């Protein structure tokens, strides 16, 4: 196994551990009632439009659900650092293979595009979490529309760039010779479309989020076949 595959598995394992930690303790209390048809308080907060929405999800400051949200968002920041690093390794792996194949410049382009989009997703995620942490520290009486809009704008940018990054890398998997790798590419496209759909239907994000997080993890497991054996 070569370095790109090894590093991909390391970062995939890192991301998987943080996903598990994100679903673990601490948990939101029964007083936290997500809005917009979304069962996750974290995702619901990304779409909140009114102070009443914030009150339903977090309650007033200080409060236990605000403390939980603070911990969850810090875990999310750590997750996206590994997520962007994973895309860097995936891009490295497929670009190395493309450099050995004439007429396959589009693969290097797709890999670079996926990397740029993943970095952009990380930037948006950082902006989103910074805005959410500001929101968590702000009492309801001082919560303003611009503060909520900053969260929604950054969240939308994150979902968009994350979905497009997954779609870009999935096109490379679709070009593989092995059917099982092609199927991986199909799943990547489906997961990406679910994220784009969630931009207009926020309730879809509860399913799109785990799917798009799982996409690059699956790609990491199959990178060896894509990067070194299977691209036609």
Beta strands, then each sheet from edge to edge (+ up, - down):
end
